Amino acid sequence: MKINKKSPWTKVEIEHFLEESTIPMRIATVTNDFPTLLSIWYVYDAEQEMLLGACHETSRLARDLIKNNKCSFEIAPNEPPYKGVRGHATVEFSREGTGDILSKLIERYLGNVESELARWLLGRVEQEYILKINPTWITAWDYSDRMN
């Protein structure tokens, strides 16, 4: 993972934030007219140094990333103190292990796979893509000191 030299956080600190935060990732895609910004659930795969997400095969996100697999992303809370991680990435699509990854995402963000929403999402697993988001550049920012 290529970390910006000016990043206030080390690789270990960035990975800890990615693993512990349950803030949805904002992902920006390139389109013909305007960039598109969407939020998706993610899990961080430390072994492969990538973010994993999911999207429906007919979604705007899938259509945009199939045309151009480059994106920008940000994971940051909306409340102070402002801090987070952002970067650029390329995205690969996969169907391998979709059920497992989707279950991990649901458990991470909903707490379990027993809710009506969880059952609905898992009920259409054959129509979901796993997004393998490979950061090509990543940085952090942390305004905690100046906001306290």
N, C-alpha and C positions, 0 to 999 in steps of 0.2 A: 504494500500500500504506500503510495507516494504522498507523504504528509508535507504540507506547506511549511517551509522553514520558519515562517513567522507565527505559526500556530502556538498559542500559549499552552496547549496540552500536548503531552507525549502520546505516542502510540498506545501505551498502556492505559492512559487516562481516557483517550478517545474510545478505545474498545470497552472500557468499563462503562462509560456513558451509554454507548450503543447497546450494551447488554442489559443495563439496568433500567433504562428509560422505556416507558410505555406510551410515549408520545407518538402519534402517527407521523410518518415521514411525508413531507411535502415533496412531490416530484414534478419537475417541469420538463415538458417535452417540446420538441420542435415541430411546428406545423407549417403549412403553406403561408398563412397570413399572420397569426399571432402565436406566441408560446401558450401552452396550456399548462395550468397548475392544478394538480390533484393531490389528495391525501390518501395514503394507503397504510395498512398495517405492515410491520416488518419484524423480522428477527435477524440478529446478527450471527453469522457463521464465522467464528474466529479462526477455525482451521483453514477455511478457504479465503478468509478476509473479504467476505462479501455480505451484502444485505440480501435477504430473501423476502419477497412479497408475493402476492397473488392478485390476479385480475381475471375477470370473465373474458372469454375469447372474443366477444363482440363489443367489448367496452371501448370507449374513446382512447383510453390509455393503451390498450393492446394495438388498436389501429395506428396510433401515432408512433409507437415504438417499433412496430413492424416496418413502417416506412423509413424510420430513422432511429437507430438503436442508441443514440446519444441522449443523455439527460443531465439535469442538475438536480440535486436533492438537498433537503435541509431537515434536520431533526432538532427542534428547539421548543421550549415551553412558551406559552403566550403571556405568562406572568413573570414579574421581576423576581430575582435578578436575572437578566437576560444572558443566556449562554446556550451553546449548542454546537452542532457539527453540521458542516455543509460540504458539498463537493461536486465533482463531475464524475460521470460514470458511463459505462456501456452496459447494455442489458441483453441478456440471452433468455430465450423462452425455453421452458421445459415442461413436460407432462410427467416426468419421472418423480415418483414420491409425492404427487400432488396432495393426496389425502393426508399424509403425515405432516407436510408443511402447513396445510390449511388448518389442521387440528392444532398445531403449535401456535399459529397466529390467533386462532379463536381462544385458546386457553390463556395466552398472554394478554389479550385485550378484553375478553369477556369473563375470564376466570374459570370457565369450564365449557364443555361441549353440550350441555343439557338445555340451553335456552332455545326458544323458538327460532331466533335468528341463527344460532349455531347449527341447528338441524337443517334449516333452509339452505345455508351455505354449503354444508356437507352433502346435502341432497343433490347438488349440481356440480359435484367435484369433477365429473367428466368434461365439463365445459370450462374449467378453470385452467389458466396457465400459471406456472410458477415463474416468477421473475427473478433471475439471478443478476443482481445489480453489482457490477464490478467497479469499485471506485478507481478512477485513474488519477485523481487528485482529491485530497481531502484536507480540511482544516477545521479548527475549532475557534470559538471566541468565547470570552467570559468577562462580563461586565460586573461581576459580583462585588469586587472591591470598590468600584466607584459608585455602586448603587446602595451600599450599606450605610 
